[in-house]
Amino acid sequence: MLIVEYTRTSPPRSVRVMYAQGIVALFPYLEDPSSQNGYDHYYDPERGSGYLAWRLKTIQRKAAEERGPAVSRSPKVGGPGHGRTRPFTADQVLTDEEVESAIAVLRHTADEYTIREKMKVTFSYRHAMVNDNDKSAEVFSVFPRFLDTPGLIEQDFRLMFGEQTANNFLERWPTTFKAKVIKESHGLVPSTDLLDLMRNAETSTEVENGWDSDMSTIILLLHLLPPSAQGRKRPGKISASHAVDHLIKFQKTGTSVQQHLDTISQSSQPYLLAQGPTKSSITSFFIAIDKHALPCKATSAVGALDELFKAHYVFCTSYSPVLNNFFTFLQTTIYSIDVGETKETPRIAELRVRMVR
């Protein structure tokens, strides 16, 4: 009724709020406990966003093409890649001379304990570096231990956010979210790829073709949160199946990692490179970023995805546009980072409501 009544005019904020309140009042399980009012995914009165606002804009645009584009409010900017300084837990501040000395040690030592300690005390310097557009590209030449010492991404992330946030995904995904992702995927329109993923996700044994149970479930979440359209001037919306290639690539054991890196673009966003005899039997993961391959400490799909997500924050790198919905869901719903400060699509908020209940 709201949509039909206001196809040529803009309903007042009070009307939009009333309808949003009415939806969650009639259907309490659609209320979002993570939002300020519980109905913000239908209509956020502070920012004029939400499903109702989105739907009105879509219909009004089609009904009145002659009108100019509406002026939108400033979007939320939570998440990585925005150059915002964050509090961190490193307890030692070094002078410039001490930083230079620590960096010199890092370039030559092979002792893992020394590497971790020197990386910890140089965290403040490195954090400022990756937030500086003129210096961020040099991070792997200044701190080359990222290229041969697994676990350093995890250490920096813990210095940024603390233990609880760092543990959220590994604790909550297997116990809560994996089963719910599989359950929700049964409501998707079936396709050959989707049915294969669901079958692999629900098995506890090794499969002949395709990814193992954990990675199949992760890819199912991408199907639940497919890429949004990129706008009129950009290529149209791509499918979730094609978006998978922006999340993970498979390489058979014995294939040259460097050869793979030579084929990628300098500007490509971070993604996982998985090596093994088959997709269902991965022996090692790497994070491909800026034509470098950073070894993951984890050997499981869940652990590798955890490291990939954290790499975005450690290196101040924005999400790939086609994976923005996917990573934003992980960020706000599972890691609980920048909740209420990050721009979300109605689909992200809707899926969160369905999964946290």
C-alpha positions, 0 to 999 in steps of 0.5 A: 500500500505504501509503495502504490500510494507514493509512486509519484511523491515521497512519503514523509519519514513518519509514514515510512517509520510507521510501516517499518514498525508495523512489519516487525510488530506483525512479524517479530522474528523479522526484527533486527536486534543488532540495529538501533530500533529493530526495524532499521533494515526496513527503514532507517530514519536517520539515513533514509535507507532500508528496504522500503526506501530502496523499493520506493526509489526503484519504483519512483525512478521507473515511474518518473525517468524525467526527474533528476537523481535524488540527493542521497545522504552521506553513506556509512563508511565502516569497514577496512580501507577507509584510512581510519585510525584505530585504537590498538593494544601494542604497549610499546612506542618506539623512537624513529631510531628504534623503529629503524633498528627493529626493521633492520633486524626483521630483514635479516633474522630467521628466528620466529620469536624475534620476528614476532617481537619485532613485528609487534613493536613496529605495529604502530609504524606499520599501521600508519604506513598502510593508511598512507596512500604514498607508502602503503605499496611499500609494506611488503618491501619494508616488512618482508616477513609477511611473505614467509612467516605465517601468523603475522596477519593474525598478530596485527589484527589482534593488536587492532581489535583484541582477543574477543573480536579476533576469535569471533569467526572461528568460534561462531562459524562452526557452532552457529552459522555453518548449519544455518547457512546450509539451511537457508540455501535450501530456499534458493532457486536450485541450479546445478552448481548450487545443488553440488555445493549443497551436497558437498556442504552436507557431507562429512566425507571427502568428495570426488569433485568440488570443494570440501564441506567447509569451503562449500558452505562458505561459497553457499553464503556467497550465493545467499549474498550475491554481488549487487549491481555495479551501476549503469555505467559499470558492468551489470550484476554478475552471478555468485558462481562467477564471484567465487573466482574473486574469493578463491582460486585453486591450483594443483600441487606442484604448480608454480605460485609465482607463475600464478602471481605473474598473471594477476593484476597489480590492483586486484583485491586480496583472495585465497589461493588454494593448493592441493591434489584436488579441491576437496583435499587442500594442503596449503592456502595463500593470500594473494595480494599486490602480486605477492603470496602470503602463506596462511597459517591455517590449513582449513578453509574456515581458518584461511577465510578468517585470515583473508578477512583479517588481511583486509584490515591489516593492510587497509584494503577495501573489499572487492566490489563483487564480494562486498555483501559477503564480507560486510556480512562477516564483518558486522554479523560474525566479527561484530566490527563497526556494527551500526556504522557500516553501510549494509544492503537490506539483504544483509540485514535480512539474512542476519535477522534470520540467522541470529534468531 
